[in-house]
Amino acid sequence: MMKVAAAGPLSNLLLAMLAGMVFRLLNGTGLLSESIYLLILYFTQINIALAVFNLIPVAPLDGSQIFSAYLMRKNPQLAWKIQSYGPQVLFGLILFGYITGFSILWLFMRPFVNFFMILFLGGSPM
């Protein structure tokens, strides 16, 4: 089950990596117009953000399947609480960000997204 759950985030990272390769090939050739640049940039960032978001260890996200076995061995009480209350907390955080315009989730996700943006694109364009 863990391999199936990991397929989603890994496919997002693979797509982002391929977009980064296209970016690096076209960058400096004169073939990279502003619209193509933005398309590759947003495509890469969205795929990385989806991968990171899906790795959050809360059901129904893929991270819950990937990390549940480990968490059950290390701290079964915490695993039970995350499974029980995690979806409501996640929904609350998403709703809070939507209402206020300040995303607590993005605060935690941003360092990972920036890391992969730098890794795949050769720098943080944003």
Phi and psi in radians as a Rosetta constraint file:
Dihedral C 1 N 2 CA 2 C 2 CIRCULARHARMONIC -1.134 0.35
Dihedral N 2 CA 2 C 2 N 3 CIRCULARHARMONIC -0.665 0.35
Dihedral C 2 N 3 CA 3 C 3 CIRCULARHARMONIC -1.144 0.35
Dihedral N 3 CA 3 C 3 N 4 CIRCULARHARMONIC -0.691 0.35
Dihedral C 3 N 4 CA 4 C 4 CIRCULARHARMONIC -1.140 0.35
Dihedral N 4 CA 4 C 4 N 5 CIRCULARHARMONIC -0.740 0.35
Dihedral C 4 N 5 CA 5 C 5 CIRCULARHARMONIC -1.162 0.35
Dihedral N 5 CA 5 C 5 N 6 CIRCULARHARMONIC -0.593 0.35
Dihedral C 5 N 6 CA 6 C 6 CIRCULARHARMONIC -1.299 0.35
Dihedral N 6 CA 6 C 6 N 7 CIRCULARHARMONIC -0.308 0.35
Dihedral C 6 N 7 CA 7 C 7 CIRCULARHARMONIC -1.088 0.35
Dihedral N 7 CA 7 C 7 N 8 CIRCULARHARMONIC -0.667 0.35
Dihedral C 7 N 8 CA 8 C 8 CIRCULARHARMONIC -1.104 0.35
Dihedral N 8 CA 8 C 8 N 9 CIRCULARHARMONIC -1.017 0.35
Dihedral C 8 N 9 CA 9 C 9 CIRCULARHARMONIC -1.064 0.35
Dihedral N 9 CA 9 C 9 N 10 CIRCULARHARMONIC -0.651 0.35
Dihedral C 9 N 10 CA 10 C 10 CIRCULARHARMONIC -1.151 0.35
Dihedral N 10 CA 10 C 10 N 11 CIRCULARHARMONIC -0.659 0.35
Dihedral C 10 N 11 CA 11 C 11 CIRCULARHARMONIC -1.173 0.35
Dihedral N 11 CA 11 C 11 N 12 CIRCULARHARMONIC -0.635 0.35
Dihedral C 11 N 12 CA 12 C 12 CIRCULARHARMONIC -1.111 0.35
Dihedral N 12 CA 12 C 12 N 13 CIRCULARHARMONIC -0.746 0.35
Dihedral C 12 N 13 CA 13 C 13 CIRCULARHARMONIC -1.178 0.35
Dihedral N 13 CA 13 C 13 N 14 CIRCULARHARMONIC -0.630 0.35
Dihedral C 13 N 14 CA 14 C 14 CIRCULARHARMONIC -1.125 0.35
Dihedral N 14 CA 14 C 14 N 15 CIRCULARHARMONIC -0.765 0.35
Dihedral C 14 N 15 CA 15 C 15 CIRCULARHARMONIC -1.086 0.35
Dihedral N 15 CA 15 C 15 N 16 CIRCULARHARMONIC -0.718 0.35
Dihedral C 15 N 16 CA 16 C 16 CIRCULARHARMONIC -1.132 0.35
Dihedral N 16 CA 16 C 16 N 17 CIRCULARHARMONIC -0.694 0.35
Dihedral C 16 N 17 CA 17 C 17 CIRCULARHARMONIC -1.137 0.35
Dihedral N 17 CA 17 C 17 N 18 CIRCULARHARMONIC -0.734 0.35
Dihedral C 17 N 18 CA 18 C 18 CIRCULARHARMONIC -1.109 0.35
Dihedral N 18 CA 18 C 18 N 19 CIRCULARHARMONIC -0.709 0.35
Dihedral C 18 N 19 CA 19 C 19 CIRCULARHARMONIC -1.107 0.35
Dihedral N 19 CA 19 C 19 N 20 CIRCULARHARMONIC -0.667 0.35
Dihedral C 19 N 20 CA 20 C 20 CIRCULARHARMONIC -1.115 0.35
Dihedral N 20 CA 20 C 20 N 21 CIRCULARHARMONIC -0.650 0.35
Dihedral C 20 N 21 CA 21 C 21 CIRCULARHARMONIC -1.141 0.35
Dihedral N 21 CA 21 C 21 N 22 CIRCULARHARMONIC -0.733 0.35
Dihedral C 21 N 22 CA 22 C 22 CIRCULARHARMONIC -1.082 0.35
Dihedral N 22 CA 22 C 22 N 23 CIRCULARHARMONIC -0.747 0.35
Dihedral C 22 N 23 CA 23 C 23 CIRCULARHARMONIC -1.042 0.35
Dihedral N 23 CA 23 C 23 N 24 CIRCULARHARMONIC -0.816 0.35
Dihedral C 23 N 24 CA 24 C 24 CIRCULARHARMONIC -1.164 0.35
Dihedral N 24 CA 24 C 24 N 25 CIRCULARHARMONIC -0.584 0.35
Dihedral C 24 N 25 CA 25 C 25 CIRCULARHARMONIC -1.214 0.35
Dihedral N 25 CA 25 C 25 N 26 CIRCULARHARMONIC -0.704 0.35
Dihedral C 25 N 26 CA 26 C 26 CIRCULARHARMONIC -1.477 0.35
Dihedral N 26 CA 26 C 26 N 27 CIRCULARHARMONIC -0.418 0.35
Dihedral C 26 N 27 CA 27 C 27 CIRCULARHARMONIC -1.128 0.35
Dihedral N 27 CA 27 C 27 N 28 CIRCULARHARMONIC 2.230 0.35
Dihedral C 27 N 28 CA 28 C 28 CIRCULARHARMONIC 1.528 0.35
Dihedral N 28 CA 28 C 28 N 29 CIRCULARHARMONIC -0.037 0.35
Dihedral C 28 N 29 CA 29 C 29 CIRCULARHARMONIC -1.643 0.35
Dihedral N 29 CA 29 C 29 N 30 CIRCULARHARMONIC -0.203 0.35
Dihedral C 29 N 30 CA 30 C 30 CIRCULARHARMONIC 1.527 0.35
Dihedral N 30 CA 30 C 30 N 31 CIRCULARHARMONIC -0.102 0.35
Dihedral C 30 N 31 CA 31 C 31 CIRCULARHARMONIC -1.535 0.35
Dihedral N 31 CA 31 C 31 N 32 CIRCULARHARMONIC -0.120 0.35
Dihedral C 31 N 32 CA 32 C 32 CIRCULARHARMONIC -1.675 0.35
Dihedral N 32 CA 32 C 32 N 33 CIRCULARHARMONIC 1.578 0.35
Dihedral C 32 N 33 CA 33 C 33 CIRCULARHARMONIC -1.280 0.35
Dihedral N 33 CA 33 C 33 N 34 CIRCULARHARMONIC 2.952 0.35
Dihedral C 33 N 34 CA 34 C 34 CIRCULARHARMONIC -1.079 0.35
Dihedral N 34 CA 34 C 34 N 35 CIRCULARHARMONIC -0.691 0.35
Dihedral C 34 N 35 CA 35 C 35 CIRCULARHARMONIC -1.183 0.35
Dihedral N 35 CA 35 C 35 N 36 CIRCULARHARMONIC -0.695 0.35
Dihedral C 35 N 36 CA 36 C 36 CIRCULARHARMONIC -1.175 0.35
Dihedral N 36 CA 36 C 36 N 37 CIRCULARHARMONIC -0.706 0.35
Dihedral C 36 N 37 CA 37 C 37 CIRCULARHARMONIC -0.997 0.35
Dihedral N 37 CA 37 C 37 N 38 CIRCULARHARMONIC -0.858 0.35
Dihedral C 37 N 38 CA 38 C 38 CIRCULARHARMONIC -1.148 0.35
Dihedral N 38 CA 38 C 38 N 39 CIRCULARHARMONIC -0.681 0.35
Dihedral C 38 N 39 CA 39 C 39 CIRCULARHARMONIC -1.044 0.35
Dihedral N 39 CA 39 C 39 N 40 CIRCULARHARMONIC -0.851 0.35
Dihedral C 39 N 40 CA 40 C 40 CIRCULARHARMONIC -1.127 0.35
Dihedral N 40 CA 40 C 40 N 41 CIRCULARHARMONIC -0.737 0.35
Dihedral C 40 N 41 CA 41 C 41 CIRCULARHARMONIC -1.051 0.35
Dihedral N 41 CA 41 C 41 N 42 CIRCULARHARMONIC -0.897 0.35
Dihedral C 41 N 42 CA 42 C 42 CIRCULARHARMONIC -1.194 0.35
Dihedral N 42 CA 42 C 42 N 43 CIRCULARHARMONIC -0.691 0.35
Dihedral C 42 N 43 CA 43 C 43 CIRCULARHARMONIC -1.023 0.35
Dihedral N 43 CA 43 C 43 N 44 CIRCULARHARMONIC -0.792 0.35
Dihedral C 43 N 44 CA 44 C 44 CIRCULARHARMONIC -1.133 0.35
Dihedral N 44 CA 44 C 44 N 45 CIRCULARHARMONIC -0.834 0.35
Dihedral C 44 N 45 CA 45 C 45 CIRCULARHARMONIC -1.131 0.35
Dihedral N 45 CA 45 C 45 N 46 CIRCULARHARMONIC -0.722 0.35
Dihedral C 45 N 46 CA 46 C 46 CIRCULARHARMONIC -1.126 0.35
Dihedral N 46 CA 46 C 46 N 47 CIRCULARHARMONIC -0.753 0.35
Dihedral C 46 N 47 CA 47 C 47 CIRCULARHARMONIC -1.154 0.35
Dihedral N 47 CA 47 C 47 N 48 CIRCULARHARMONIC -0.675 0.35
Dihedral C 47 N 48 CA 48 C 48 CIRCULARHARMONIC -1.159 0.35
Dihedral N 48 CA 48 C 48 N 49 CIRCULARHARMONIC -0.784 0.35
Dihedral C 48 N 49 CA 49 C 49 CIRCULARHARMONIC -1.077 0.35
Dihedral N 49 CA 49 C 49 N 50 CIRCULARHARMONIC -0.690 0.35
Dihedral C 49 N 50 CA 50 C 50 CIRCULARHARMONIC -1.107 0.35
Dihedral N 50 CA 50 C 50 N 51 CIRCULARHARMONIC -0.726 0.35
Dihedral C 50 N 51 CA 51 C 51 CIRCULARHARMONIC -1.095 0.35
Dihedral N 51 CA 51 C 51 N 52 CIRCULARHARMONIC -0.824 0.35
Dihedral C 51 N 52 CA 52 C 52 CIRCULARHARMONIC -1.125 0.35
Dihedral N 52 CA 52 C 52 N 53 CIRCULARHARMONIC -0.783 0.35
Dihedral C 52 N 53 CA 53 C 53 CIRCULARHARMONIC -1.053 0.35
Dihedral N 53 CA 53 C 53 N 54 CIRCULARHARMONIC -0.768 0.35
Dihedral C 53 N 54 CA 54 C 54 CIRCULARHARMONIC -1.192 0.35
Dihedral N 54 CA 54 C 54 N 55 CIRCULARHARMONIC -0.289 0.35
Dihedral C 54 N 55 CA 55 C 55 CIRCULARHARMONIC -1.505 0.35
Dihedral N 55 CA 55 C 55 N 56 CIRCULARHARMONIC -0.047 0.35
Dihedral C 55 N 56 CA 56 C 56 CIRCULARHARMONIC -1.104 0.35
Dihedral N 56 CA 56 C 56 N 57 CIRCULARHARMONIC 2.237 0.35
Dihedral C 56 N 57 CA 57 C 57 CIRCULARHARMONIC -1.387 0.35
Dihedral N 57 CA 57 C 57 N 58 CIRCULARHARMONIC 0.954 0.35
Dihedral C 57 N 58 CA 58 C 58 CIRCULARHARMONIC -2.235 0.35
Dihedral N 58 CA 58 C 58 N 59 CIRCULARHARMONIC 2.315 0.35
Dihedral C 58 N 59 CA 59 C 59 CIRCULARHARMONIC -1.122 0.35
Dihedral N 59 CA 59 C 59 N 60 CIRCULARHARMONIC 2.477 0.35
Dihedral C 59 N 60 CA 60 C 60 CIRCULARHARMONIC -1.676 0.35
Dihedral N 60 CA 60 C 60 N 61 CIRCULARHARMONIC 0.298 0.35
Dihedral C 60 N 61 CA 61 C 61 CIRCULARHARMONIC -1.255 0.35
Dihedral N 61 CA 61 C 61 N 62 CIRCULARHARMONIC 2.765 0.35
Dihedral C 61 N 62 CA 62 C 62 CIRCULARHARMONIC -1.073 0.35
Dihedral N 62 CA 62 C 62 N 63 CIRCULARHARMONIC -0.538 0.35
Dihedral C 62 N 63 CA 63 C 63 CIRCULARHARMONIC -1.041 0.35
Dihedral N 63 CA 63 C 63 N 64 CIRCULARHARMONIC -0.515 0.35
Dihedral C 63 N 64 CA 64 C 64 CIRCULARHARMONIC -1.153 0.35
Dihedral N 64 CA 64 C 64 N 65 CIRCULARHARMONIC -0.635 0.35
Dihedral C 64 N 65 CA 65 C 65 CIRCULARHARMONIC -1.302 0.35
Dihedral N 65 CA 65 C 65 N 66 CIRCULARHARMONIC -0.614 0.35
Dihedral C 65 N 66 CA 66 C 66 CIRCULARHARMONIC -1.253 0.35
Dihedral N 66 CA 66 C 66 N 67 CIRCULARHARMONIC -0.763 0.35
Dihedral C 66 N 67 CA 67 C 67 CIRCULARHARMONIC -1.733 0.35
Dihedral N 67 CA 67 C 67 N 68 CIRCULARHARMONIC -0.101 0.35
Dihedral C 67 N 68 CA 68 C 68 CIRCULARHARMONIC -1.118 0.35
Dihedral N 68 CA 68 C 68 N 69 CIRCULARHARMONIC -0.727 0.35
Dihedral C 68 N 69 CA 69 C 69 CIRCULARHARMONIC -1.101 0.35
Dihedral N 69 CA 69 C 69 N 70 CIRCULARHARMONIC -0.751 0.35
Dihedral C 69 N 70 CA 70 C 70 CIRCULARHARMONIC -1.115 0.35
Dihedral N 70 CA 70 C 70 N 71 CIRCULARHARMONIC -0.812 0.35
Dihedral C 70 N 71 CA 71 C 71 CIRCULARHARMONIC -1.167 0.35
Dihedral N 71 CA 71 C 71 N 72 CIRCULARHARMONIC -0.624 0.35
Dihedral C 71 N 72 CA 72 C 72 CIRCULARHARMONIC -1.108 0.35
Dihedral N 72 CA 72 C 72 N 73 CIRCULARHARMONIC -0.632 0.35
Dihedral C 72 N 73 CA 73 C 73 CIRCULARHARMONIC -1.271 0.35
Dihedral N 73 CA 73 C 73 N 74 CIRCULARHARMONIC -0.719 0.35
Dihedral C 73 N 74 CA 74 C 74 CIRCULARHARMONIC -1.397 0.35
Dihedral N 74 CA 74 C 74 N 75 CIRCULARHARMONIC -0.756 0.35
Dihedral C 74 N 75 CA 75 C 75 CIRCULARHARMONIC -2.644 0.35
Dihedral N 75 CA 75 C 75 N 76 CIRCULARHARMONIC 1.475 0.35
Dihedral C 75 N 76 CA 76 C 76 CIRCULARHARMONIC -1.075 0.35
Dihedral N 76 CA 76 C 76 N 77 CIRCULARHARMONIC -0.583 0.35
Dihedral C 76 N 77 CA 77 C 77 CIRCULARHARMONIC -1.145 0.35
Dihedral N 77 CA 77 C 77 N 78 CIRCULARHARMONIC -0.772 0.35
Dihedral C 77 N 78 CA 78 C 78 CIRCULARHARMONIC -1.117 0.35
Dihedral N 78 CA 78 C 78 N 79 CIRCULARHARMONIC -0.721 0.35
Dihedral C 78 N 79 CA 79 C 79 CIRCULARHARMONIC -1.044 0.35
Dihedral N 79 CA 79 C 79 N 80 CIRCULARHARMONIC -0.750 0.35
Dihedral C 79 N 80 CA 80 C 80 CIRCULARHARMONIC -1.123 0.35
Dihedral N 80 CA 80 C 80 N 81 CIRCULARHARMONIC -0.748 0.35
Dihedral C 80 N 81 CA 81 C 81 CIRCULARHARMONIC -1.120 0.35
Dihedral N 81 CA 81 C 81 N 82 CIRCULARHARMONIC -0.717 0.35
Dihedral C 81 N 82 CA 82 C 82 CIRCULARHARMONIC -1.119 0.35
Dihedral N 82 CA 82 C 82 N 83 CIRCULARHARMONIC -0.747 0.35
Dihedral C 82 N 83 CA 83 C 83 CIRCULARHARMONIC -1.142 0.35
Dihedral N 83 CA 83 C 83 N 84 CIRCULARHARMONIC -0.618 0.35
Dihedral C 83 N 84 CA 84 C 84 CIRCULARHARMONIC -1.376 0.35
Dihedral N 84 CA 84 C 84 N 85 CIRCULARHARMONIC -0.835 0.35
Dihedral C 84 N 85 CA 85 C 85 CIRCULARHARMONIC -1.868 0.35
Dihedral N 85 CA 85 C 85 N 86 CIRCULARHARMONIC -0.223 0.35
Dihedral C 85 N 86 CA 86 C 86 CIRCULARHARMONIC -0.969 0.35
Dihedral N 86 CA 86 C 86 N 87 CIRCULARHARMONIC -0.836 0.35
Dihedral C 86 N 87 CA 87 C 87 CIRCULARHARMONIC -1.057 0.35
Dihedral N 87 CA 87 C 87 N 88 CIRCULARHARMONIC -0.659 0.35
Dihedral C 87 N 88 CA 88 C 88 CIRCULARHARMONIC -1.201 0.35
Dihedral N 88 CA 88 C 88 N 89 CIRCULARHARMONIC -0.712 0.35
Dihedral C 88 N 89 CA 89 C 89 CIRCULARHARMONIC -1.125 0.35
Dihedral N 89 CA 89 C 89 N 90 CIRCULARHARMONIC -0.770 0.35
Dihedral C 89 N 90 CA 90 C 90 CIRCULARHARMONIC -1.062 0.35
Dihedral N 90 CA 90 C 90 N 91 CIRCULARHARMONIC -0.799 0.35
Dihedral C 90 N 91 CA 91 C 91 CIRCULARHARMONIC -1.068 0.35
Dihedral N 91 CA 91 C 91 N 92 CIRCULARHARMONIC -0.725 0.35
Dihedral C 91 N 92 CA 92 C 92 CIRCULARHARMONIC -1.088 0.35
Dihedral N 92 CA 92 C 92 N 93 CIRCULARHARMONIC -0.713 0.35
Dihedral C 92 N 93 CA 93 C 93 CIRCULARHARMONIC -1.156 0.35
Dihedral N 93 CA 93 C 93 N 94 CIRCULARHARMONIC -0.701 0.35
Dihedral C 93 N 94 CA 94 C 94 CIRCULARHARMONIC -1.134 0.35
Dihedral N 94 CA 94 C 94 N 95 CIRCULARHARMONIC -0.790 0.35
Dihedral C 94 N 95 CA 95 C 95 CIRCULARHARMONIC -1.108 0.35
Dihedral N 95 CA 95 C 95 N 96 CIRCULARHARMONIC -0.730 0.35
Dihedral C 95 N 96 CA 96 C 96 CIRCULARHARMONIC -1.024 0.35
Dihedral N 96 CA 96 C 96 N 97 CIRCULARHARMONIC -0.787 0.35
Dihedral C 96 N 97 CA 97 C 97 CIRCULARHARMONIC -1.121 0.35
Dihedral N 97 CA 97 C 97 N 98 CIRCULARHARMONIC -0.663 0.35
Dihedral C 97 N 98 CA 98 C 98 CIRCULARHARMONIC -1.174 0.35
Dihedral N 98 CA 98 C 98 N 99 CIRCULARHARMONIC -0.732 0.35
Dihedral C 98 N 99 CA 99 C 99 CIRCULARHARMONIC -1.299 0.35
Dihedral N 99 CA 99 C 99 N 100 CIRCULARHARMONIC -0.768 0.35
Dihedral C 99 N 100 CA 100 C 100 CIRCULARHARMONIC -1.608 0.35
Dihedral N 100 CA 100 C 100 N 101 CIRCULARHARMONIC -0.354 0.35
Dihedral C 100 N 101 CA 101 C 101 CIRCULARHARMONIC 1.429 0.35
Dihedral N 101 CA 101 C 101 N 102 CIRCULARHARMONIC 0.055 0.35
Dihedral C 101 N 102 CA 102 C 102 CIRCULARHARMONIC -2.023 0.35
Dihedral N 102 CA 102 C 102 N 103 CIRCULARHARMONIC 1.918 0.35
Dihedral C 102 N 103 CA 103 C 103 CIRCULARHARMONIC -1.666 0.35
Dihedral N 103 CA 103 C 103 N 104 CIRCULARHARMONIC 1.956 0.35
Dihedral C 103 N 104 CA 104 C 104 CIRCULARHARMONIC -1.165 0.35
Dihedral N 104 CA 104 C 104 N 105 CIRCULARHARMONIC -0.643 0.35
Dihedral C 104 N 105 CA 105 C 105 CIRCULARHARMONIC -1.046 0.35
Dihedral N 105 CA 105 C 105 N 106 CIRCULARHARMONIC -0.724 0.35
Dihedral C 105 N 106 CA 106 C 106 CIRCULARHARMONIC -1.142 0.35
Dihedral N 106 CA 106 C 106 N 107 CIRCULARHARMONIC -0.537 0.35
Dihedral C 106 N 107 CA 107 C 107 CIRCULARHARMONIC -1.038 0.35
Dihedral N 107 CA 107 C 107 N 108 CIRCULARHARMONIC -0.676 0.35
Dihedral C 107 N 108 CA 108 C 108 CIRCULARHARMONIC -1.438 0.35
Dihedral N 108 CA 108 C 108 N 109 CIRCULARHARMONIC -0.548 0.35
Dihedral C 108 N 109 CA 109 C 109 CIRCULARHARMONIC -1.416 0.35
Dihedral N 109 CA 109 C 109 N 110 CIRCULARHARMONIC -0.566 0.35
Dihedral C 109 N 110 CA 110 C 110 CIRCULARHARMONIC -0.933 0.35
Dihedral N 110 CA 110 C 110 N 111 CIRCULARHARMONIC -0.805 0.35
Dihedral C 110 N 111 CA 111 C 111 CIRCULARHARMONIC -1.036 0.35
Dihedral N 111 CA 111 C 111 N 112 CIRCULARHARMONIC -0.664 0.35
Dihedral C 111 N 112 CA 112 C 112 CIRCULARHARMONIC -1.225 0.35
Dihedral N 112 CA 112 C 112 N 113 CIRCULARHARMONIC -0.735 0.35
Dihedral C 112 N 113 CA 113 C 113 CIRCULARHARMONIC -1.096 0.35
Dihedral N 113 CA 113 C 113 N 114 CIRCULARHARMONIC -0.793 0.35
Dihedral C 113 N 114 CA 114 C 114 CIRCULARHARMONIC -1.082 0.35
Dihedral N 114 CA 114 C 114 N 115 CIRCULARHARMONIC -0.704 0.35
Dihedral C 114 N 115 CA 115 C 115 CIRCULARHARMONIC -1.013 0.35
Dihedral N 115 CA 115 C 115 N 116 CIRCULARHARMONIC -0.863 0.35
Dihedral C 115 N 116 CA 116 C 116 CIRCULARHARMONIC -1.244 0.35
Dihedral N 116 CA 116 C 116 N 117 CIRCULARHARMONIC -0.551 0.35
Dihedral C 116 N 117 CA 117 C 117 CIRCULARHARMONIC -1.090 0.35
Dihedral N 117 CA 117 C 117 N 118 CIRCULARHARMONIC -0.773 0.35
Dihedral C 117 N 118 CA 118 C 118 CIRCULARHARMONIC -1.141 0.35
Dihedral N 118 CA 118 C 118 N 119 CIRCULARHARMONIC -0.740 0.35
Dihedral C 118 N 119 CA 119 C 119 CIRCULARHARMONIC -1.104 0.35
Dihedral N 119 CA 119 C 119 N 120 CIRCULARHARMONIC -0.807 0.35
Dihedral C 119 N 120 CA 120 C 120 CIRCULARHARMONIC -1.472 0.35
Dihedral N 120 CA 120 C 120 N 121 CIRCULARHARMONIC -0.613 0.35
Dihedral C 120 N 121 CA 121 C 121 CIRCULARHARMONIC -1.753 0.35
Dihedral N 121 CA 121 C 121 N 122 CIRCULARHARMONIC -0.134 0.35
Dihedral C 121 N 122 CA 122 C 122 CIRCULARHARMONIC 1.452 0.35
Dihedral N 122 CA 122 C 122 N 123 CIRCULARHARMONIC 0.237 0.35
Dihedral C 122 N 123 CA 123 C 123 CIRCULARHARMONIC 2.905 0.35
Dihedral N 123 CA 123 C 123 N 124 CIRCULARHARMONIC 2.882 0.35
Dihedral C 123 N 124 CA 124 C 124 CIRCULARHARMONIC -1.682 0.35
Dihedral N 124 CA 124 C 124 N 125 CIRCULARHARMONIC 1.726 0.35
Dihedral C 124 N 125 CA 125 C 125 CIRCULARHARMONIC -1.254 0.35
Dihedral N 125 CA 125 C 125 N 126 CIRCULARHARMONIC -0.213 0.35
